Amino acid sequence: MSASCASTWQGSRGRLIGSAALAALLWVACAFLTLDPVKAQSAKPAAAAPTCATCHVGITTSYAHAPMRHALESPGADPVLDTHPSLTVQQAGYTYTVQTKDGHSTYSVTDGKDTLTVPIRWMFGQHSQTWVLEKDGNLYEGLVSYFPRDNGLASTPGDGKIVPTNLTEAMGRRLTIWEVVQCFSCHASGATSGVKLTLDKTRPGLECERCHVGSELHLTDAAAGNFATLPKPLKKMSAQDSANFCGQCHRTWDTVMRNNWKGPVDVRFQPYRLENSRCFIGNDSRISPSTTTTLSTTPSVSPATPQPRLPLPPSPPRLAP
C-alpha cells in the first residue's frame, strides 16, 4: 500500500472500524492508484482496426446496399424470408413450403404421404432468392425459388424440366463440387480457397477483395503510410478486359457461345449482351460492364421459358439434366 493510501486509512480508522466491506473497497482504490503508469496505459481499449470504410466512407456506404453486397443473405437477417414467414406452392405433384420462425427458416416438400424438411442455411440473392440446401453431406439447389414480382415460389431457373421420382429429387438438384465452388465464389466471401470449400468461414455477400484484388494488402500498407500497393482501378480496364473480368460471374461472350445459350436467357448475361452491341470496341474503355451497367445476381421474375441454373459455370459446358 502506498504512503498516501496508508495515511488515509489510519486517519479514517476510527470511523471505518467494523466496516470490512468499505475497507476492502478502499484497498482496491489504493491498489488502482499505484498501478504502473505503463501498464495502466496498455489497459486502455485497443483502437479499432482500419477497414476500407476508414478512408472510403462514401463508396462503402453506397456499396452496403448494392445487390452484390447482398448476393448471399444470412439466416435470421434475410429481409425476404423475414417478411414472408410462410410460402407455399404446388407443382409436379409435390407441395413446397418455406417457413420462417424466430430467425430460423426451413424448406419442406411433401408428396401427400411423406415429408422431407431441411433447414435453409444459404440464401442466394437479395430480392429473388434461390436456396442451397444440405442433406446427407451433399448440397442441393432448391427446386423452387422466391420471385418478388410473383410474390411467391416458382420453379428455380433451369430446373423447370426436372421430373422428380422421389422426395430428395423433388427437394432439389444435387450440385457437383465444381458447381458449389462457383456458387459460393460468386455470392460469398471466404467460402472458397482456390478449388476448395471453406464454408465454415463464409461471410455473406461480396467484400471489396472479391473485385478489387489486393485491397487487403493495400489496407495493411496504407495503415503504415505506404500507398504504393493500390489495387488496379477497374475503370481503367479496356472494354474487353472488363467484360472478361465481370464475366467470371456474369457470363462472358465466350461462355455463352460454348454453352449454346440462346433466347431470353441471355438477358441476364450483361457482359455477353454488351459485347454484342454495335458500340462495343474491345480496346475502348468507354463502354464496358464496369462503367455502363449495374450487374444483378438473380432474376426478378419466375421464368416463362427455360432459364439457366444458378450458378452457371464459365467452362466447360454443363450437361443438361
JOLINQUI-V697166 format. One record per residue. N is the residue number from 1. PHI is phi in whole degrees, -180 to 180 (NA if undefined). OMEGA is omega in whole degrees, 0 to 359 (* if undefined). BURIAL is I if it has 9 or more other ideal C-beta (glycine too) atoms within 8 Angstrom, else O. Layout:
BEGIN
n:phi:omega:burial
N:PHI:OMEGA:BURIAL
N:PHI:OMEGA:BURIAL
END
This chain:
BEGIN
n:phi:omega:burial
1:NA:181:O
2:-70:181:O
3:-61:181:O
4:-64:179:O
5:-68:180:I
6:-64:179:I
7:-63:178:O
8:-61:181:I
9:-64:182:I
10:-67:181:O
11:-67:182:O
12:-101:190:I
13:-59:183:O
14:-62:182:O
15:-88:187:O
16:-106:181:I
17:-57:179:O
18:90:179:O
19:-105:183:O
20:-63:182:O
21:-63:181:O
22:-69:177:O
23:-63:179:I
24:-63:179:O
25:-64:179:O
26:-65:178:I
27:-62:179:I
28:-62:180:O
29:-65:179:I
30:-65:180:I
31:-62:179:I
32:-65:182:O
33:-68:183:I
34:-98:177:O
35:-60:174:I
36:-59:182:O
37:-56:180:O
38:-66:180:O
39:-67:179:O
40:-62:179:O
41:-65:182:O
42:-71:181:O
43:-78:179:O
44:-66:179:O
45:-56:180:O
46:-69:179:O
47:-66:180:O
48:-62:179:O
49:-65:180:O
50:-67:176:O
51:-130:177:O
52:-59:182:I
53:-69:179:O
54:-58:180:O
55:-108:187:O
56:-109:186:O
57:-62:183:O
58:-61:182:O
59:-66:182:O
60:-68:178:I
61:-66:178:O
62:-67:182:O
63:-66:181:I
64:-59:182:O
65:-107:182:O
66:-74:179:O
67:-56:181:I
68:-64:179:I
69:-69:180:I
70:-116:180:I
71:-65:174:I
72:-135:180:I
73:-100:183:I
74:-94:173:O
75:-58:180:I
76:85:180:O
77:-139:183:O
78:-107:182:I
79:-56:182:O
80:-63:183:I
81:-76:178:I
82:-64:181:I
83:-93:176:O
84:-133:186:I
85:-67:180:O
86:-143:179:O
87:-122:179:I
88:-150:177:I
89:-156:176:I
90:-113:176:O
91:-160:178:O
92:53:176:O
93:84:180:O
94:-123:176:I
95:-114:182:I
96:-109:179:I
97:-137:175:I
98:-118:183:I
99:-121:179:I
100:-129:180:I
101:-151:178:O
102:54:177:O
103:81:179:O
104:-117:181:I
105:-116:178:I
106:-127:180:I
107:-121:183:I
108:-125:174:I
109:-138:180:I
110:-138:175:I
111:-102:181:I
112:99:179:O
113:-113:180:O
114:-117:181:O
115:-132:176:O
116:-118:182:I
117:-128:178:O
118:-134:177:I
119:-74:176:I
120:-98:181:I
121:-107:185:O
122:-124:185:I
123:-118:186:I
124:-93:177:I
125:113:181:I
126:-88:182:I
127:-110:169:I
128:-73:182:I
129:-139:169:I
130:-118:184:I
131:-109:173:I
132:-96:187:I
133:-114:180:I
134:-125:177:I
135:-149:178:I
136:55:177:O
137:82:179:O
138:-110:180:O
139:-106:183:I
140:-130:171:I
141:-90:181:I
142:-54:183:I
143:-74:174:I
144:-124:180:I
145:-132:179:I
146:-100:179:I
147:-128:186:I
148:-64:182:I
149:-69:173:O
150:-87:184:O
151:53:181:O
152:-174:183:O
153:-93:175:I
154:-158:183:I
155:-59:176:I
156:-64:181:I
157:-50:178:I
158:93:183:I
159:-104:185:I
160:-63:182:I
161:-91:180:O
162:-71:178:I
163:-111:183:O
164:-68:176:I
165:-116:177:O
166:-156:185:O
167:-65:180:I
168:-65:178:O
169:-67:178:O
170:-71:179:I
171:-62:182:I
172:-177:179:I
173:-92:181:I
174:-67:182:O
175:-95:173:I
176:-75:180:O
177:-61:180:O
178:-65:179:O
179:-65:181:I
180:-61:179:I
181:-60:179:I
182:-65:179:I
183:-55:188:I
184:-75:180:I
185:-69:179:I
186:-97:184:I
187:-123:185:I
188:-141:177:I
189:-117:177:I
190:78:184:O
191:-84:181:I
192:-135:173:I
193:-134:188:O
194:69:179:O
195:-104:180:O
196:-106:177:O
197:-87:175:I
198:-132:187:I
199:-63:179:O
200:-70:180:O
201:-108:185:O
202:-63:173:I
203:-120:185:I
204:-59:175:I
205:75:183:I
206:-97:178:I
207:-91:187:O
208:-56:185:I
209:-63:184:I
210:-62:179:O
211:-106:180:O
212:-94:184:I
213:-60:181:O
214:98:183:I
215:-67:179:I
216:-68:176:O
217:-65:179:O
218:-60:180:I
219:-62:180:I
220:-65:182:O
221:-68:181:I
222:-64:178:I
223:-64:179:O
224:-99:177:O
225:85:180:O
226:-105:182:O
227:-112:182:O
228:-84:184:O
229:-110:178:I
230:-66:175:O
231:-62:180:I
232:-65:180:O
233:-64:182:O
234:-67:183:I
235:-70:179:O
236:-90:176:O
237:-69:171:I
238:-70:180:I
239:-59:181:I
240:-67:179:O
241:-65:179:O
242:-66:179:I
243:-64:179:I
244:-69:181:I
245:-67:179:I
246:-68:181:I
247:-69:175:I
248:-55:178:I
249:-114:187:O
250:-101:172:I
251:80:178:I
252:-87:176:I
253:-59:180:I
254:-62:180:I
255:-63:181:I
256:-64:180:I
257:-67:180:O
258:-62:183:I
259:-91:177:I
260:58:177:O
261:-84:183:I
262:-135:176:O
263:90:183:O
264:-57:181:O
265:-54:188:I
266:-80:176:I
267:-62:182:O
268:-80:186:I
269:-98:188:I
270:-60:179:I
271:-59:179:I
272:-63:181:I
273:-64:181:I
274:-66:180:I
275:-68:177:I
276:-82:181:O
277:-71:177:O
278:-65:183:O
279:-81:186:O
280:-79:174:I
281:-129:189:O
282:-54:183:O
283:-99:180:O
284:-111:185:O
285:-85:184:I
286:-71:177:O
287:-124:180:I
288:-154:180:I
289:-55:184:I
290:-77:183:I
291:-119:187:I
292:-122:185:O
293:-133:170:O
294:-108:188:O
295:-83:178:I
296:-99:185:O
297:-108:181:I
298:-145:179:I
299:-71:182:I
300:-96:180:I
301:-131:176:O
302:-70:187:I
303:-73:175:I
304:-87:177:O
305:-125:182:O
306:-53:181:O
307:-120:180:I
308:-74:176:I
309:-71:178:I
310:-110:353:I
311:-95:178:I
312:-110:180:I
313:-74:179:I
314:-68:178:I
315:-171:352:O
316:-74:180:O
317:-62:181:O
318:-88:179:I
319:-73:178:O
320:-71:181:O
321:-67:*:O
END
